[in-house]
Amino acid sequence: MEWRKQWEVDKLSEWDPPQILNDYLPHGLCGFDKDGAPVVVVYFDALDIYGILHVVSRREMIRVTIKRLEEYLNLCREQMLKHGPAAGQVVVIFDMQGFNLRQYLWRPAGEVVITLIQMYEANYPEILKNCYIINGILFIIITPKVFAFAFSVAKKFMNEYTLSKIQIYKADPAKWQAAIFSNIDRDQVPAFFGGTLKDPDGNQKFGTKICLGGKVPKEMYVTNTEKDKETFTTVTIKKGGKLELDMPAHELGSLLSWEFRTENHDIKFGIVKKDNNGIQKEVIPIRRVAAHQLDEIGILTCEVPSTYSVVFDNSYSIMRNKKIHYSVRIIPPSESQELTSATS
């Protein structure tokens, strides 16, 4: 298969990923279900994809995902030989507690996630039929409200078979524990989810077997050369000047997202909401941000009908012009993939 050659899939077992991917990708095998199928836990809220992509390339992120998929696939095959076809399915417990959509609106992170979903759907049909992750039962638990929007985007890239295997539970342990323990014995599940597995020090998340992820220290960040500069607008704001981008929001539930960076110096940034009566309100206070040190990203749920003025303010500088690279978008609730670019 050309795809396997392109990614050198058959050689990935010999590849040692950058250590950060071993230390900060939150996943791990905790046990097996009643049929002998592997049970994998993913503490998704602990995935700092923003930090990871400031240290490694997107290609390395994709390669390590393929490597892990292949490892779980091989384990499924081994279990199937021991216990029969029912063991050729992976059960995944996704913990979405504390999930934050903000980092996934950073364009490189969002593109990596979509790429991984598309890769999974296109290149692992044997997993879906027989033996891998979504082919088992996928529990997404402790789901916050913001997950509904994120999932509505992701599911556009999933086929119906995958979607049929997904069960979503809100923060109701009685319900999701009943579902989990109907298929898995408690001694195969971390105590954090109501099982009995703990670390020797009492850690209920079972970190001796499952990577717990976490925030990547900023001192590990390196210059990311893979940013798609063509997707950003670049402008120079003259000393004493200001740039205002008016973004109209018409549909209830729309999101305003922003991402920008400056070169060498900080700049003032904020957002002002203007309603149809002409009343203005600072919803993001205008203040100086060190966007030359770290990309500034964020999201805001829009009130409608309103116009949001995104402000880049250099009026305080009497000596320096400021060059900025920005992407500001309105994301409609019903057309999440049709992003409206800002124009000045």
C-alpha positions in Angstrom: 0.0 0.0 0.0 1.4 3.4 -1.0 0.4 5.0 2.2 2.3 2.5 4.3 5.4 3.1 2.1 5.0 6.8 2.4 5.0 6.7 6.2 7.3 3.7 6.5 4.8 2.0 8.7 6.6 -1.4 8.7 9.8 0.3 10.0 8.1 2.3 12.8 8.7 -0.4 15.3 12.4 0.5 15.0 11.8 4.2 15.3 12.3 5.9 18.6 10.0 8.9 18.9 11.2 12.1 20.5 11.0 11.7 24.3 8.4 14.4 24.6 5.9 12.1 22.7 6.5 9.3 25.2 6.2 11.7 28.2 3.3 13.9 27.2 0.9 11.8 25.0 -1.8 10.7 27.5 -2.7 7.1 26.8 -2.0 3.6 27.9 -3.2 0.0 28.3 -4.8 -0.7 31.7 -6.2 -4.2 31.2 -8.6 -6.3 29.2 -12.3 -6.6 29.0 -14.3 -9.8 29.8 -13.6 -11.2 26.3 -9.9 -10.5 26.5 -9.9 -7.3 24.4 -7.4 -4.6 25.3 -8.7 -1.7 27.3 -7.0 1.7 26.6 -7.4 4.8 28.6 -6.9 8.3 27.2 -6.9 11.3 29.5 -7.7 13.6 26.6 -8.0 16.7 28.7 -4.3 16.3 29.6 -3.2 16.4 25.9 -1.2 19.6 25.4 -1.1 19.5 21.6 -0.3 23.2 21.5 2.9 22.6 23.5 3.8 19.4 21.8 3.6 21.0 18.4 6.0 23.7 19.6 8.6 21.0 20.2 8.1 18.4 17.5 6.8 18.5 13.9 3.3 17.6 12.8 4.9 14.7 10.8 6.4 13.3 14.0 3.0 13.6 15.8 1.4 11.7 12.9 4.1 9.0 12.9 3.9 8.3 16.6 0.1 8.0 16.3 0.5 5.4 13.5 3.2 3.6 15.6 0.8 3.4 18.6 -2.1 2.2 16.4 0.1 -0.5 15.0 1.2 -1.6 18.5 -2.5 -1.9 19.6 -3.4 -3.6 16.4 -0.7 -6.3 17.0 -1.8 -6.7 20.6 -5.4 -7.3 19.3 -4.1 -10.0 17.0 -2.3 -11.7 19.8 -5.4 -11.6 22.0 -7.6 -12.9 19.2 -5.4 -16.0 18.9 -5.7 -16.6 22.6 -9.4 -15.7 23.2 -11.1 -15.7 19.8 -12.6 -12.9 17.6 -14.2 -11.0 20.4 -10.8 -10.1 21.8 -9.8 -8.4 18.5 -11.5 -5.2 19.5 -10.1 -2.4 21.5 -12.1 -0.7 24.3 -11.1 3.0 24.8 -12.1 5.1 27.7 -11.7 8.8 26.8 -11.8 11.2 29.8 -13.0 14.6 28.6 -13.1 16.3 32.0 -11.6 19.7 31.7 -11.6 19.6 27.9 -10.6 23.0 26.4 -11.5 23.8 22.8 -9.1 26.8 22.8 -5.9 25.0 21.7 -7.7 23.2 18.9 -8.6 26.5 17.3 -4.9 27.0 16.8 -4.7 26.1 13.1 -1.8 23.6 13.2 -3.4 21.7 16.1 -6.8 21.5 14.4 -5.3 20.4 11.2 -3.3 17.6 12.9 -6.5 16.3 14.6 -8.4 16.3 11.4 -5.5 14.7 9.5 -5.4 11.9 12.1 -9.1 11.2 11.9 -9.0 11.1 8.1 -5.9 8.8 8.2 -7.6 6.5 10.6 -10.7 6.2 8.5 -8.9 5.8 5.2 -6.1 3.5 6.2 -7.3 1.2 9.0 -10.5 -0.4 7.6 -9.3 -3.7 9.0 -9.3 -2.2 12.4 -12.8 -1.0 12.1 -14.0 -4.4 10.9 -12.1 -6.6 13.3 -9.8 -5.3 15.9 -9.1 -1.8 16.9 -10.2 1.2 19.0 -13.5 2.2 17.4 -14.2 -1.3 16.5 -14.7 -1.9 20.2 -16.8 0.4 22.4 -15.6 4.0 22.7 -16.7 5.6 25.9 -16.3 9.4 26.0 -17.1 10.3 29.5 -17.4 13.4 31.7 -18.2 15.5 28.7 -18.5 19.3 29.1 -20.8 21.4 27.0 -18.0 22.7 24.8 -17.4 19.1 23.7 -20.7 19.1 21.8 -19.3 21.7 19.4 -15.9 20.0 19.0 -17.5 16.7 18.3 -19.9 18.2 15.7 -16.8 19.2 13.8 -14.9 15.9 14.2 -17.8 13.7 13.3 -17.9 15.2 9.8 -14.7 13.2 9.1 -16.0 9.9 10.6 -17.9 7.2 8.8 -21.2 5.8 10.0 -19.7 2.6 11.3 -17.3 4.6 13.5 -20.0 6.9 14.8 -22.2 3.9 15.7 -19.5 2.7 18.1 -19.3 5.9 20.1 -21.3 6.3 23.3 -21.2 9.8 24.8 -21.9 10.3 28.5 -22.2 13.5 30.5 -20.8 14.0 34.0 -23.0 11.2 35.4 -20.8 8.5 36.9 -23.7 6.2 37.6 -24.5 5.9 33.9 -21.1 5.7 32.4 -19.8 3.3 35.1 -22.7 1.0 34.4 -21.8 0.9 30.8 -18.1 0.4 31.4 -18.5 -2.3 34.0 -21.0 -4.3 32.0 -18.1 -5.1 29.7 -15.0 -4.8 31.9 -14.2 -6.1 35.4 -13.3 -3.5 38.0 -9.8 -4.9 38.5 -9.0 -4.0 34.9 -9.9 -0.3 35.3 -8.2 2.6 37.1 -9.8 3.6 40.5 -10.2 7.1 39.0 -13.1 5.6 36.9 -14.5 3.4 39.7 -12.2 0.4 39.2 -9.6 -0.9 41.6 -6.3 -0.2 39.8 -4.0 2.2 41.6 -0.3 3.1 41.7 1.8 2.1 44.8 1.6 5.7 45.9 -2.2 5.7 45.7 -2.5 7.6 42.4 -6.0 6.6 41.2 -5.2 7.5 37.5 -2.7 4.5 37.4 0.2 6.6 36.1 2.6 3.7 36.3 0.9 2.1 33.3 -0.8 5.1 31.6 0.9 8.2 30.5 -0.9 11.1 32.2 0.2 13.8 29.8 0.2 17.3 31.1 1.5 20.8 30.1 4.7 20.9 28.1 7.1 23.3 29.8 7.6 26.4 27.8 11.4 26.2 28.1 11.1 23.1 25.8 9.5 25.1 23.0 11.5 25.6 19.8 10.8 27.7 16.8 8.0 26.0 14.8 9.0 26.2 11.1 5.9 24.4 9.9 3.4 27.1 10.5 1.4 27.8 7.4 2.2 31.4 6.9 0.0 31.6 3.8 -3.1 31.2 6.0 -2.2 34.3 8.0 -2.6 37.9 7.1 0.6 40.0 7.7 0.4 43.7 8.4 2.6 46.4 9.9 0.9 48.7 12.3 2.7 52.0 12.4 3.9 53.6 15.6 1.0 55.4 17.2 -1.4 53.5 14.9 -4.2 50.9 15.4 -5.8 48.1 13.4 -9.5 47.2 13.9 -11.2 44.2 12.3 -15.0 44.2 12.3 -16.4 40.7 12.5 -20.2 40.5 12.2 -21.9 37.6 14.0 -25.4 36.7 12.7 -26.0 33.1 13.9 -26.7 32.1 17.4 -23.9 29.9 18.7 -21.2 31.3 16.5 -17.7 31.4 17.8 -15.1 34.1 17.2 -11.6 32.7 17.2 -8.2 34.5 16.9 -4.6 33.6 16.6 -1.7 36.0 16.1 1.9 36.6 16.7 4.1 39.7 16.5 7.7 40.0 15.6 10.2 41.2 18.2 7.8 43.3 20.3 4.5 43.2 22.2 1.2 44.9 21.2 -2.1 45.8 22.8 -4.9 43.5 21.9 -8.6 43.4 22.8 -12.1 42.8 21.5 -15.0 45.3 21.6 -18.6 44.1 21.1 -21.0 46.5 19.3 -24.7 45.8 19.3 -27.3 47.1 16.8 -28.1 50.0 19.2 -24.5 51.3 18.9 -23.7 50.3 22.5 -20.0 49.2 22.8 -18.5 46.9 25.5 -15.0 45.6 25.9 -15.5 41.8 26.1 -11.7 41.2 26.0 -10.0 44.1 27.7 -7.5 45.9 25.6 -4.1 45.2 27.1 -0.5 44.6 26.2 0.3 41.0 25.2 3.7 39.4 24.7 2.7 37.8 21.4 6.3 38.0 20.2 7.2 35.4 22.9 4.2 33.0 22.4 1.3 32.9 19.9 -1.8 34.5 21.3 -4.9 32.3 20.6 -8.5 32.3 21.9 -12.2 31.8 21.3 -15.3 33.7 22.3 -18.9 32.7 22.1 -20.8 35.4 20.2 -24.0 37.1 21.1 -26.1 37.9 18.2 -26.8 40.1 16.4 -23.5 41.9 17.1 -20.3 43.0 15.5 -17.1 42.2 17.2 -14.2 44.6 16.7 -10.8 42.9 17.1 -8.3 45.6 18.0 -4.6 45.6 17.6 -3.4 48.8 19.2 0.1 50.3 18.8 -0.9 53.8 19.8 1.3 53.6 22.9 4.4 53.2 20.9 6.1 56.4 19.6 9.3 54.6 18.4 8.4 51.3 16.7 6.2 49.9 14.0 4.8 46.5 14.8 4.5 43.6 12.4 1.8 41.1 13.1 0.6 37.8 11.5 -3.0 37.1 12.3 -5.9 34.8 11.6 -9.3 36.0 12.9 -12.4 33.9 12.0 -16.1 33.6 12.7 -17.2 29.9 13.0 -20.9 29.4 12.3 -22.5 26.7 14.4 -24.1 24.9 11.5 -21.1 25.2 9.1 -18.1 24.7 11.3 -15.8 24.1 8.4 -16.7 27.2 6.4 -14.6 29.7 8.2 -15.0 33.3 7.5 -11.7 35.1 7.3 -11.4 38.6 8.7 -10.7 41.6 6.4 -9.6 45.0 7.6 
